[in-house]
Amino acid sequence: MTEAITWHDHPDRIRLNNELHARPFYTLPTPARISHVAMLTGEGGGAADREHVIRMCERIGVDPPAPDARHFVIDGGSFRLRWERHAEFSTYTVIVPRLGEDPFRYPAIGKVPGEWLRGLPGQRLVAVHLALLVAGDRPEQDKLAEWLVSEGMLASRALDDAAEIRTDLRIHEDGFSRIVVHNLSMNAKRSGRLVQRLLEIETYRMMALLALPLAHEQSGEIARIEDALSRIVNTMGQQAKLEDERSLLRELTALAAAAERSIAATAYRFSAAAAYHALVRSRIEALREQAIEGNQSARSFIERRLSPAMRTCQTVRERQEKTARRVARAADLLRTRIDVAIEEQNRDLLASMNRRARLQLRMQEMVEGLSVVAISYYALGLIGYVLKALKPLGLPVAPAIVQGAALPVVMATIWLGVRHLRRHIGHKDK
């Protein structure tokens, strides 16, 4: 018997492995009616969508999904309701395993309570009715013309001639687009995979196209930024005053902020559009379509219309980034010009300060010399007063002679004192 080994598993190991099985393909008998709706609720709408599914479970008496579930199937007896939560939208697919009198007059979604449908959170972005017909149940041309718009109808064989697909990719009066699939040789699992891919193509196509209106809107904003940038660049170098260049720098800073806002407003949507477009292309590749003679295939039609839209979004995205870089370069150049101008001003200011300092030093030396003379004059005057006061005592001293002899000593003493005082003050200031 093999000895048990205790492993330290990564905490997300089981969840990550189960992610591969989170959205299994349909098992779809033929004939069947399918209705598919995608509701856009945003990245934070998962909880509200799950609560709405729980209300349906309570209504028909079945167990609700787990708190962290992103996929759930409700067996309503006469119908099956499949809920899937994606990054920013939820899909609700209703399957009725019978064709009925008319799959589009009496669609599968009619089996679901209308009150619950009207309460679906979010905004409807995709709504599709699909009829899965058996090989021998081919409607006449007039019936197809009643179901689909003949002009521009797309028709192709898929999965190596195992099925025929017809659609017009138009939204009809009931608000739903329509797809007709003839099952020529598919089993239930293969039918389910084909139908799921068709519904995913329609869903991801619309999700990708969400970026197109935003691209058109931002094109005008980018054009405005580019025009303003061209005007500023043409003006640079013609400004005579530093304040004028500072005003241009403020304008460039505002343009840089506008360019960054434009990128921030579209970054997620454009990235999501590229991801959805890649999903559409992979799902179309999996169909292995061949156009029926005289008709256009869904692949060629979608690629011809979807790819230019995605290229428009990519072009706008690249234009945003290039414009932001151009604004940044212009701001750096203007900032350099301003820094050079400020350095020149500082150089001239320092030179002027040096000249004033030298002049002040000379004036200070002159004042110090005059101060020595003035103090010496007053000191000699005091000595004269003292000598005159001593004259009545009979001292044989002439005041004028003593003052004359004391003059060099007094001036030298005062000069040394002033010099010592200046050095002492300078030492304390350091």
NULOMI-709108 format. One record per residue (C-alpha): residue number from 0; x, y, z. Coordinates in steps of 0.001 Angstrom, whole numbers, always signed. Example, Ala and Ser with C-alpha at 12.3 -4.5 7.8 and 13.67 -1.06 7.14 Angstrom:
2
{0, {+12300, -4500, +7800}},
{1, {+13670, -1060, +7140}},
//
This chain:
430
{0, {+0, +0, +0}},
{1, {+1372, +3409, -994}},
{2, {+2217, +5628, +1931}},
{3, {+47, +8745, +2155}},
{4, {+1900, +11972, +1463}},
{5, {+838, +15295, +2922}},
{6, {+1164, +18139, +420}},
{7, {+898, +21869, +961}},
{8, {-1480, +22813, -1851}},
{9, {-1769, +26321, -3210}},
{10, {-4968, +27822, -1752}},
{11, {-6371, +28499, -5243}},
{12, {-5414, +25154, -6815}},
{13, {-8904, +23618, -6849}},
{14, {-10589, +26854, -7894}},
{15, {-8164, +27371, -10761}},
{16, {-8588, +23796, -11963}},
{17, {-12378, +24052, -11794}},
{18, {-12234, +27217, -13893}},
{19, {-11671, +24967, -16923}},
{20, {-15060, +23372, -16281}},
{21, {-16900, +26528, -15205}},
{22, {-18906, +26911, -18427}},
{23, {-19535, +23502, -19983}},
{24, {-20991, +23273, -23484}},
{25, {-24699, +22716, -23957}},
{26, {-26095, +19251, -24572}},
{27, {-28769, +20187, -27073}},
{28, {-31244, +17778, -28653}},
{29, {-32702, +18571, -32059}},
{30, {-35145, +20220, -32665}},
{31, {-35015, +23047, -30131}},
{32, {-35801, +26697, -29601}},
{33, {-33226, +28895, -27913}},
{34, {-33435, +32501, -26713}},
{35, {-30313, +34273, -25564}},
{36, {-30024, +37656, -23808}},
{37, {-26893, +39488, -22640}},
{38, {-27379, +42195, -20017}},
{39, {-24616, +44742, -19450}},
{40, {-24284, +45380, -15701}},
{41, {-20637, +46399, -15311}},
{42, {-17879, +44796, -13307}},
{43, {-19712, +45271, -10021}},
{44, {-23048, +43846, -11142}},
{45, {-22421, +40179, -10382}},
{46, {-24122, +40207, -6978}},
{47, {-27337, +41767, -8323}},
{48, {-27440, +39274, -11212}},
{49, {-26994, +36352, -8823}},
{50, {-29750, +37657, -6554}},
{51, {-32106, +37821, -9525}},
{52, {-31310, +34213, -10438}},
{53, {-31967, +33209, -6826}},
{54, {-35429, +34797, -7068}},
{55, {-36185, +32584, -10075}},
{56, {-35015, +29527, -8107}},
{57, {-37298, +30465, -5234}},
{58, {-40156, +31010, -7652}},
{59, {-40004, +27497, -9138}},
{60, {-38696, +25745, -6008}},
{61, {-35135, +24686, -6901}},
{62, {-31855, +25054, -5030}},
{63, {-30120, +28412, -5638}},
{64, {-26563, +28850, -6952}},
{65, {-23599, +28969, -4589}},
{66, {-22536, +32434, -3336}},
{67, {-19474, +32443, -5600}},
{68, {-21132, +30768, -8598}},
{69, {-20649, +32320, -12035}},
{70, {-22601, +29675, -13932}},
{71, {-25903, +28004, -13109}},
{72, {-28595, +26009, -14881}},
{73, {-32224, +26061, -13745}},
{74, {-34528, +23242, -14805}},
{75, {-37935, +24832, -15113}},
{76, {-39707, +21725, -16419}},
{77, {-40779, +23000, -19823}},
{78, {-37580, +24989, -20235}},
{79, {-33975, +25221, -19084}},
{80, {-32496, +28570, -18077}},
{81, {-28718, +28902, -18202}},
{82, {-27109, +31869, -16433}},
{83, {-23465, +32832, -16962}},
{84, {-21657, +35711, -15313}},
{85, {-18818, +37293, -17299}},
{86, {-16488, +40160, -16440}},
{87, {-18989, +42950, -17110}},
{88, {-22172, +41290, -18305}},
{89, {-24443, +38312, -17674}},
{90, {-26073, +36058, -20240}},
{91, {-29406, +34262, -19862}},
{92, {-30073, +31438, -22303}},
{93, {-33486, +29768, -22416}},
{94, {-33708, +26350, -24074}},
{95, {-36955, +24600, -25026}},
{96, {-36334, +21108, -26475}},
{97, {-39245, +21304, -28930}},
{98, {-39712, +23338, -32055}},
{99, {-43374, +24265, -31839}},
{100, {-45489, +25836, -34545}},
{101, {-43190, +28812, -35253}},
{102, {-39862, +29179, -33350}},
{103, {-39837, +32949, -33798}},
{104, {-43504, +33691, -33200}},
{105, {-43415, +31498, -30102}},
{106, {-39802, +31781, -28940}},
{107, {-38256, +29937, -26035}},
{108, {-38120, +33028, -23834}},
{109, {-41925, +33023, -23776}},
{110, {-41747, +30127, -21295}},
{111, {-40044, +32325, -18695}},
{112, {-42265, +34515, -16461}},
{113, {-42446, +37984, -17989}},
{114, {-42300, +39719, -14600}},
{115, {-38936, +38093, -13874}},
{116, {-37600, +38981, -17330}},
{117, {-38613, +42622, -16962}},
{118, {-36629, +42787, -13723}},
{119, {-33338, +41637, -15227}},
{120, {-30577, +43963, -13951}},
{121, {-28612, +46078, -16410}},
{122, {-29085, +47111, -20021}},
{123, {-29895, +44687, -22802}},
{124, {-27101, +44578, -25358}},
{125, {-27697, +41239, -27104}},
{126, {-30958, +39413, -27780}},
{127, {-31081, +36393, -30097}},
{128, {-33682, +33778, -31015}},
{129, {-32234, +30600, -32518}},
{130, {-34129, +27746, -34136}},
{131, {-32379, +24359, -34315}},
{132, {-34101, +22309, -37016}},
{133, {-33704, +18674, -38019}},
{134, {-32172, +17937, -41410}},
{135, {-35444, +17050, -43147}},
{136, {-37410, +19939, -41670}},
{137, {-36361, +22555, -44197}},
{138, {-38696, +25525, -44429}},
{139, {-39694, +26810, -47844}},
{140, {-38088, +29956, -49211}},
{141, {-41181, +31982, -48398}},
{142, {-40965, +30801, -44791}},
{143, {-37298, +31746, -44600}},
{144, {-38176, +35103, -46130}},
{145, {-40735, +35516, -43346}},
{146, {-38194, +34673, -40671}},
{147, {-35157, +36477, -42100}},
{148, {-34560, +39474, -44331}},
{149, {-33747, +37983, -47739}},
{150, {-31600, +40891, -48840}},
{151, {-28241, +40396, -47207}},
{152, {-29100, +37014, -45679}},
{153, {-25983, +35054, -44702}},
{154, {-25842, +31310, -45322}},
{155, {-23042, +28816, -44840}},
{156, {-22225, +25224, -43995}},
{157, {-20303, +24591, -40771}},
{158, {-18355, +21843, -39032}},
{159, {-17434, +20052, -42227}},
{160, {-20979, +20106, -43667}},
{161, {-22560, +18891, -40423}},
{162, {-24864, +21933, -40218}},
{163, {-26250, +24832, -42205}},
{164, {-26475, +28289, -40673}},
{165, {-28647, +31170, -41846}},
{166, {-28971, +34610, -40291}},
{167, {-29425, +38226, -41285}},
{168, {-27752, +39831, -38221}},
{169, {-30646, +42285, -37979}},
{170, {-32749, +43258, -34995}},
{171, {-36391, +42471, -35788}},
{172, {-39566, +44066, -34511}},
{173, {-39540, +42033, -31306}},
{174, {-36068, +43377, -30446}},
{175, {-34313, +40069, -31164}},
{176, {-32031, +38979, -33982}},
{177, {-32567, +35539, -35513}},
{178, {-30460, +32504, -36416}},
{179, {-31663, +29339, -38171}},
{180, {-29532, +26188, -37865}},
{181, {-30234, +22960, -39770}},
{182, {-28728, +19932, -38052}},
{183, {-27488, +17696, -40858}},
{184, {-25433, +15155, -38906}},
{185, {-24662, +16464, -35413}},
{186, {-25283, +14661, -32137}},
{187, {-26595, +16513, -29060}},
{188, {-23151, +17487, -27750}},
{189, {-21944, +18763, -31102}},
{190, {-25176, +20680, -31603}},
{191, {-24670, +22281, -28208}},
{192, {-21126, +23354, -29046}},
{193, {-22223, +24860, -32360}},
{194, {-25118, +26772, -30841}},
{195, {-22987, +28061, -27969}},
{196, {-20325, +29317, -30367}},
{197, {-22927, +31096, -32483}},
{198, {-24375, +32816, -29427}},
{199, {-20909, +33730, -28188}},
{200, {-20026, +35217, -31582}},
{201, {-23086, +37452, -31425}},
{202, {-22414, +38413, -27783}},
{203, {-18696, +39103, -28119}},
{204, {-19247, +40951, -31408}},
{205, {-21559, +43420, -29698}},
{206, {-19288, +43733, -26666}},
{207, {-16356, +44533, -28951}},
{208, {-18373, +47170, -30800}},
{209, {-19078, +49009, -27532}},
{210, {-15717, +50698, -28039}},
{211, {-16602, +52183, -31431}},
{212, {-18832, +55102, -30263}},
{213, {-16210, +55922, -27651}},
{214, {-13517, +55943, -30340}},
{215, {-15534, +58368, -32467}},
{216, {-16122, +60613, -29452}},
{217, {-12467, +60654, -28427}},
{218, {-11304, +61352, -31985}},
{219, {-12770, +64850, -31703}},
{220, {-11121, +65404, -28323}},
{221, {-7740, +64262, -29642}},
{222, {-8095, +66560, -32663}},
{223, {-8741, +69483, -30297}},
{224, {-5629, +68632, -28258}},
{225, {-3516, +68283, -31409}},
{226, {-4675, +71663, -32748}},
{227, {-3895, +73374, -29449}},
{228, {-509, +71649, -29301}},
{229, {+395, +72789, -32825}},
{230, {-498, +76369, -31929}},
{231, {+1647, +76266, -28781}},
{232, {+4623, +74675, -30564}},
{233, {+4471, +77322, -33294}},
{234, {+4430, +80034, -30628}},
{235, {+7377, +78615, -28681}},
{236, {+10586, +80529, -29320}},
{237, {+8721, +83720, -30221}},
{238, {+8077, +84750, -26641}},
{239, {+10204, +87626, -25387}},
{240, {+9146, +87468, -21748}},
{241, {+9590, +84677, -19239}},
{242, {+6028, +85137, -18012}},
{243, {+4723, +84451, -21522}},
{244, {+6598, +81151, -21623}},
{245, {+5255, +80263, -18200}},
{246, {+1754, +80904, -19525}},
{247, {+2442, +78512, -22428}},
{248, {+3693, +75903, -19949}},
{249, {+432, +76180, -18019}},
{250, {-1466, +75571, -21257}},
{251, {+712, +72548, -22044}},
{252, {+106, +71166, -18562}},
{253, {-3642, +71467, -19115}},
{254, {-3281, +69698, -22479}},
{255, {-1262, +66903, -20856}},
{256, {-4010, +66440, -18282}},
{257, {-6644, +66334, -21041}},
{258, {-4634, +63728, -22979}},
{259, {-4272, +61553, -19890}},
{260, {-7988, +61862, -19148}},
{261, {-8747, +60716, -22691}},
{262, {-6507, +57671, -22276}},
{263, {-7956, +56852, -18858}},
{264, {-11515, +57120, -20183}},
{265, {-10896, +54607, -22982}},
{266, {-8093, +52302, -21817}},
{267, {-10344, +49622, -20364}},
{268, {-12901, +49736, -23163}},
{269, {-10301, +49536, -25928}},
{270, {-8444, +46683, -24215}},
{271, {-11714, +44820, -23697}},
{272, {-12667, +45362, -27349}},
{273, {-9396, +43809, -28495}},
{274, {-9986, +40810, -26227}},
{275, {-13592, +40366, -27407}},
{276, {-12501, +40668, -31041}},
{277, {-9964, +37885, -30481}},
{278, {-12728, +35722, -28996}},
{279, {-14993, +36388, -31982}},
{280, {-12257, +35370, -34389}},
{281, {-11463, +32180, -32462}},
{282, {-15152, +31195, -32334}},
{283, {-15541, +31847, -36076}},
{284, {-12460, +29735, -36791}},
{285, {-13985, +26882, -34792}},
{286, {-17102, +26913, -37038}},
{287, {-15059, +25923, -40111}},
{288, {-17535, +27707, -42381}},
{289, {-18008, +27304, -46093}},
{290, {-20325, +29720, -47862}},
{291, {-23339, +28259, -49624}},
{292, {-23221, +29186, -53284}},
{293, {-24861, +32515, -53964}},
{294, {-24657, +33622, -50317}},
{295, {-22162, +35350, -48090}},
{296, {-20856, +33540, -45020}},
{297, {-21187, +34976, -41539}},
{298, {-17418, +34917, -41222}},
{299, {-16742, +37124, -44231}},
{300, {-19551, +39528, -43315}},
{301, {-18531, +39903, -39672}},
{302, {-14848, +40238, -40458}},
{303, {-15558, +42789, -43182}},
{304, {-17619, +44913, -40793}},
{305, {-16026, +44183, -37419}},
{306, {-12331, +44355, -38308}},
{307, {-12486, +47975, -39617}},
{308, {-14277, +49015, -36426}},
{309, {-11573, +47373, -34326}},
{310, {-8868, +49016, -36429}},
{311, {-10548, +52365, -35793}},
{312, {-10377, +51745, -32052}},
{313, {-6742, +50678, -32318}},
{314, {-5914, +53773, -34377}},
{315, {-7557, +56075, -31834}},
{316, {-5694, +54312, -29037}},
{317, {-2344, +54760, -30783}},
{318, {-3201, +58366, -31612}},
{319, {-3969, +59051, -27950}},
{320, {-627, +57678, -26833}},
{321, {+1322, +59544, -29537}},
{322, {-444, +62806, -28700}},
{323, {+295, +62373, -24997}},
{324, {+3980, +61788, -25805}},
{325, {+4087, +64862, -28082}},
{326, {+2569, +67033, -25349}},
{327, {+5089, +65674, -22840}},
{328, {+8019, +66406, -25185}},
{329, {+6789, +69947, -25855}},
{330, {+6361, +70539, -22101}},
{331, {+9883, +69250, -21423}},
{332, {+11314, +71515, -24120}},
{333, {+9477, +74577, -22837}},
{334, {+10407, +73729, -19250}},
{335, {+14056, +73565, -20315}},
{336, {+13794, +76977, -21981}},
{337, {+12285, +78424, -18823}},
{338, {+14989, +76838, -16642}},
{339, {+17725, +78290, -18866}},
{340, {+16104, +81729, -18726}},
{341, {+15824, +81516, -14931}},
{342, {+19475, +80436, -14664}},
{343, {+20512, +83439, -16769}},
{344, {+18474, +85707, -14518}},
{345, {+20066, +84145, -11438}},
{346, {+23531, +84568, -12957}},
{347, {+22893, +88275, -13619}},
{348, {+21433, +88675, -10136}},
{349, {+24468, +87051, -8506}},
{350, {+26817, +89248, -10552}},
{351, {+24893, +92326, -9457}},
{352, {+25009, +91178, -5827}},
{353, {+28768, +90646, -6089}},
{354, {+29231, +94186, -7399}},
{355, {+27114, +95596, -4590}},
{356, {+29026, +93540, -2031}},
{357, {+32372, +94851, -3267}},
{358, {+31035, +98422, -3191}},
{359, {+29688, +97933, +316}},
{360, {+33068, +96564, +1406}},
{361, {+34854, +99638, +91}},
{362, {+32332, +101939, +1715}},
{363, {+32672, +100009, +4958}},
{364, {+36438, +100377, +4883}},
{365, {+36019, +104107, +4194}},
{366, {+33550, +104452, +7035}},
{367, {+35865, +102550, +9340}},
{368, {+38700, +104962, +8463}},
{369, {+36471, +107963, +9099}},
{370, {+35270, +106370, +12316}},
{371, {+38869, +105993, +13543}},
{372, {+39517, +109674, +12783}},
{373, {+36296, +110808, +14454}},
{374, {+36806, +108697, +17567}},
{375, {+40420, +109795, +17781}},
{376, {+39333, +113433, +17546}},
{377, {+36884, +113052, +20420}},
{378, {+39412, +111043, +22472}},
{379, {+42067, +113753, +22079}},
{380, {+39457, +116347, +23025}},
{381, {+38781, +114472, +26274}},
{382, {+42494, +114294, +26976}},
{383, {+42718, +118066, +26436}},
{384, {+39880, +118657, +28911}},
{385, {+41683, +116537, +31504}},
{386, {+44955, +118403, +31026}},
{387, {+43244, +121773, +31253}},
{388, {+41620, +120667, +34477}},
{389, {+45048, +119774, +35898}},
{390, {+46670, +123100, +34925}},
{391, {+45521, +124968, +38103}},
{392, {+47421, +122344, +40145}},
{393, {+50673, +123731, +38726}},
{394, {+51655, +120769, +36601}},
{395, {+54290, +121864, +34032}},
{396, {+52437, +120290, +31066}},
{397, {+51293, +122021, +27894}},
{398, {+47957, +120459, +26752}},
{399, {+48654, +121017, +23061}},
{400, {+51993, +119227, +23239}},
{401, {+50495, +116244, +25101}},
{402, {+47604, +116012, +22649}},
{403, {+49979, +116113, +19681}},
{404, {+52194, +113434, +21200}},
{405, {+49166, +111244, +22070}},
{406, {+47635, +111465, +18584}},
{407, {+49504, +108512, +16994}},
{408, {+48972, +106325, +20042}},
{409, {+45242, +107103, +20240}},
{410, {+44643, +106537, +16538}},
{411, {+46599, +103262, +16541}},
{412, {+44744, +102036, +19610}},
{413, {+41333, +102915, +18166}},
{414, {+42219, +101346, +14764}},
{415, {+43306, +98099, +16454}},
{416, {+40145, +98106, +18578}},
{417, {+37837, +98582, +15565}},
{418, {+39655, +95824, +13663}},
{419, {+39389, +93442, +16615}},
{420, {+35685, +94226, +17001}},
{421, {+35026, +93570, +13288}},
{422, {+36793, +90219, +13422}},
{423, {+34873, +89231, +16546}},
{424, {+31519, +90063, +14935}},
{425, {+32457, +88185, +11716}},
{426, {+33465, +85102, +13747}},
{427, {+30105, +85052, +15577}},
{428, {+28170, +85264, +12263}},
{429, {+29794, +82078, +10940}},
//
